[in-house]
């Protein structure tokens, strides 16, 4: 029973990471193609508990001026 809950939790975490990748990839970290998101953005979501502590303004400016 515990393994089932762990599997459901991992599924929800993966879905949340995918949604955030889509959301931020289409708004803050826009590429010229507008239909692709670089996977380097996915590194921001390795630990979902720490996402609210990131400096998103700095990350966006770094992305724009790379």
C-alpha positions as CSV (number, residue, x, y, z in Angstrom):
1,X,0.0,0.0,0.0
2,X,2.8,2.4,0.8
3,X,4.5,1.8,-2.5
4,X,1.2,2.8,-4.3
5,X,1.2,6.1,-2.4
6,X,4.8,6.7,-3.3
7,X,4.1,6.0,-7.0
8,X,1.1,8.4,-7.0
9,X,3.3,11.1,-5.3
10,X,6.1,10.7,-7.8
11,X,3.5,10.9,-10.6
12,X,2.2,14.2,-9.2
13,X,5.7,15.6,-8.8
14,X,6.5,14.7,-12.4
15,X,3.2,16.3,-13.6
16,X,3.9,19.5,-11.6
17,X,7.4,19.7,-13.0
18,X,6.1,19.3,-16.5
19,X,3.4,22.0,-16.0
20,X,6.0,24.4,-14.6
21,X,8.3,23.7,-17.5
22,X,5.5,24.5,-19.9
23,X,4.4,27.6,-18.0
24,X,7.8,29.2,-17.5
25,X,9.1,28.1,-20.8
26,X,6.3,29.9,-22.6
27,X,6.4,33.1,-20.5
28,X,9.7,33.8,-18.8
29,X,12.2,31.7,-20.7
30,X,10.9,32.2,-24.3
31,X,13.0,31.0,-27.2
32,X,12.8,32.4,-30.7
33,X,11.1,29.3,-31.9
34,X,8.2,29.6,-29.4
35,X,7.5,25.9,-29.7
36,X,10.5,24.5,-27.9
37,X,11.8,24.8,-24.3
38,X,15.4,24.1,-23.5
39,X,15.8,21.4,-20.9
40,X,18.2,23.5,-18.9
41,X,15.1,25.3,-17.6
42,X,14.1,21.9,-16.1
43,X,17.1,22.1,-13.7
44,X,15.2,24.8,-11.8
45,X,12.6,22.2,-10.8
46,X,14.7,19.4,-9.4
47,X,13.6,20.3,-5.9
48,X,10.0,21.6,-6.0
49,X,10.2,22.6,-2.3
50,X,12.8,25.3,-3.1
51,X,11.2,26.9,-6.1
52,X,9.6,29.7,-4.1
53,X,13.1,30.7,-2.9
54,X,14.5,31.3,-6.3
55,X,15.2,34.8,-7.6
56,X,13.1,34.5,-10.8
57,X,13.9,38.1,-11.9
58,X,17.6,37.3,-11.9
59,X,17.1,34.1,-13.7
60,X,15.0,35.8,-16.4
61,X,17.5,38.6,-16.9
62,X,20.3,36.1,-17.2
63,X,18.3,34.1,-19.7
64,X,17.5,37.2,-21.8
65,X,21.1,38.5,-21.8
66,X,22.9,35.2,-22.5
